[in-house]
Amino acid sequence: MTQPTAIIAEDEPLLRTEIRETLRAVWPELDIGAEAADGLEAIQAIDRLAPDIVFLDIQMPGATGLDVAAHVSGRAHVVFISAFDQHALAAFERGAFDYILKPLSMARLELTVSRLRERLRQPPADLHDLLELLRDAGAGQRQYVKWLSVPQGADLRIVTVDEVCYLRSDQKYTALATRSATYLLNSALKEMTEKLDPAMFWQIHRGIIVNVGAIDTIYRTFRGTLEVKLKDRAEVLPVSTAHAHLFKPA
């Protein structure tokens, strides 16, 4: 058999790197021909490279993983990268494609690699019926992240959304503040906004998103503008006029 080829499509840069490095460790002969940060990039890479395997995040900008899987049905073996749990796993377990749950588990990826080695002996399956099952299970609906992987030196740390106090734009990066630490994410604030539940995270300024549960007090300054004092952080966050309506008394 010729050297197997693959594409990784995952919009979170740190997780994409972790998947690539873990695959290299457990399947060194796998040739990862391209990485994509959104669904449209993934489709373009698939059409250009015709890989044997596609690792797909279900929720991506541009086109979802389900859209990409429909495009590649019958042309490549598909592994979904998913934050979903039991409500969608029955469809995953049908066997035509595999899945990796976030956060990444080395043991689970090793099992996936073992399955893929066997499946490469067979033609890729037609996925359309199973994709409909996934859509019916709710995998195509908008889901918001429950945790984020953040850099901590040479390692990655898992931060649940409940731990996040606020996020602030830092040029093309985003500063994420928890009760006891601040991390710099390799993603723009706009990208982070799309991943977070707007019922929990409010944009209070063009460059600031705050966890509503982290707010202690709303102050009005002598200039008439609003500021937010947090429960567990010393800094005070400004509220722009465009977002002051969020704090209108009930």
N, C-alpha and C positions, 0 to 999 in steps of 0.2 A: 504494500500500500504506500502511496506517496505521502509526503509529509502533510498532516491535516492543517487546515488554515481556519482562522477565526477572526471575528470582529467583536469588539466590546462597545456597547452603546449604553452609556450611563451619564446622566447630567451632573452628578456630584463628583468633582475632580478627585477628591481624596479617596472615595470609594472606588472610583475607576482605577486609580493607581494600585489600590490594595488588591483588587481582583486580578489585575495584570500580574503583579508580583507573586501572588499566591498561585496563579495558574502556571507561571514559570517554574515555581518550586515543585508542584505536584505533577506537571505534564510538560517537561522541558522540550519535548519534540514538537509541541503545538506552536505553529507560526501565527502570531497575532499580527495580522496585516494592517489593521487600522483601528482607531478608537474614535467614537463619535459622542458629542455632547448633547445631541438632540436627535429626534426621530428623522428629520429630513437629511441630516448628515449621514445617519445610519443607512437610509435608503440609497443615497448616492454611493456610499462605500460598498454596499452589497452589489449594486449594479456594476460597479467598476471592478471589483475584485472576485466576485462569485465565491465567497467563502464556503467551507463545509459546515461551519458552526457559527451561530450568532448568539451572543449573550446580550439580552435586552432588558433594560429597565422598563417596567410597565408604564410608569408615569414620567414622561419626558415632554419638554416643549417641542413645538413644531409638528410632531406626529407622535402618538402614543406607541408604546411597545406592541399593543394589539394591532395597530395599523401597520406597523413595520412587519409583524409576524404574518399578517394577511398578504403583504407584498411578497414575502419570501417563501410563502407556503409551497411545499413540494420542491424547493430549490436548496434549502439548507436545514440542518438540524437546529432547533431553537431551545435556548435555555433562558427562562425569565428570571430577572433579578427583581424580587418583590418584597414589599413591606407588608403584604397581606398575610393573613393567617388562615384559620380553618375554613372560613367562608368561601375561599376560592381553591383550597388545596384538593378538593375532590376532583375538580376539573384537571388540575395539574397532574394528579396521580393516574390519569387515564393512560399515560405512557407515551404519547406521541411527542411530548416535549417535557423538559425537566425544569426545575426551578431552584433558585437559591434565595433563601430568606435573608433579609437584612435584620440585624447586623451580620456580617459575613462569618461563617463558621468553617474552619479548615476541614473538619470531619465531613460536613455536608458537601463541600466542594469536591473532596476526594471521592465521595459517592457519586456525584454528578459526573466526574471525569470517568469513573469506572463504567457508568451507564453509556456515556458518549462513545467510549472505545468500542462497545458492542454495537451501538446503533450505526456507527460509521460503515459497518459491513452491509448495511441496508440502505435503500434510497430514502431520502427525507420524506416524511409523511405529509399528506394533505391536512392542513390544520384548521380549515374553515369551520367544520362542525364543532371542534373543541374551542375555538375562539368564541363562537356563539355561546357556549356554555360559560365561558369566563365572563363574557359581557352580562349574561343573565345573573351570574353570581355577584355582580357588582364591581368587578375588577376594572371596568372601563369608566366607572364613575370617579369624580374628583376625590382624591384622598390627600390628606395633609400629613406631613411627617410627624412622628412622635419622638424622634431623636435625631441628633446630628453628630457626625464624626468631625472632631476638631483636632488640629495639630497640637501636639505637646512635645516639644523637642523633636526627636526622631520618631516618636510614636504617635499613635492616634488615640484620642480619648472620646468615649461616648458621652454626650451631654443630652439628657432628655429635655424636651421643650419646657417642662415644668421648672427646670433649673435656670432657664434663660431669663434674665431681668430685662435686657433690651439689646437691640442691634443698632449700630450706627455706621453710616457710610464712611469709608476711609479710602477716597479716590476709587480705584477699581476693585478694592477689597471691602470686606465688612468686618468690623470689630464686634465680637459677641461677648457680652458681659454676663457672668453668673454672679452669685452672691460673693464668691471669694476669688474670682480670677477673670481675666480678659483674654480672649483668643482672637487671632486674625485669620479670617477665612478667605480662601482664594476664590471668592464669588462676589459679584456685585450685590448691593442691597436689593435691587429689583428682582434678581433671581431668588433671593431668600424669601422675599415677600410672597412669591408665587407658591412656595413650599409650605408656608405656615398658615394655620387656621386663622382667618381674619376675625373670628369671634373671640379669639384668645389674644391675638397680637394686633394692636392698633397702630397705624401709622399716625404719629402726632406731629411730624415734621417731614419735610422732603427727604431728610437724611436720617430719620430716626423711627424705629419701630419698637414699641414697648409691650411687654407682657402685662396685660391688665391686672393680673393677680399679683404683680410685683409692685404696684402703685400703692403708696401710703396716703399722700395728700396732694391736692391740687391747689396751687397758690395763684393769686392774681398779683402781678407786680405793680409798681407805682405807675408804669407806663400803660397799664391796662391789659397787658398780655398775660397768658397763663404759663405756669411752670409746674412740672411734675416732680414730687419728692418720692423717692423709692423707699421701700421697707428696709432693704439690706444693702444699699449702696449709698455712698456719701454724695455723689454728684446729683445735680438738679438738671432736669431735661426741659428744654424749651418746647412749647406747643405753638405751632404756627397758627396764624389767623384762619387759614383754610381748614384747619382741623379742630378748632376750638369748639365746634358744635358737638363733638363727641362727649364733652364734659358738661353739657347743658343740664341743669338740675331737672330731676324727674317731676 
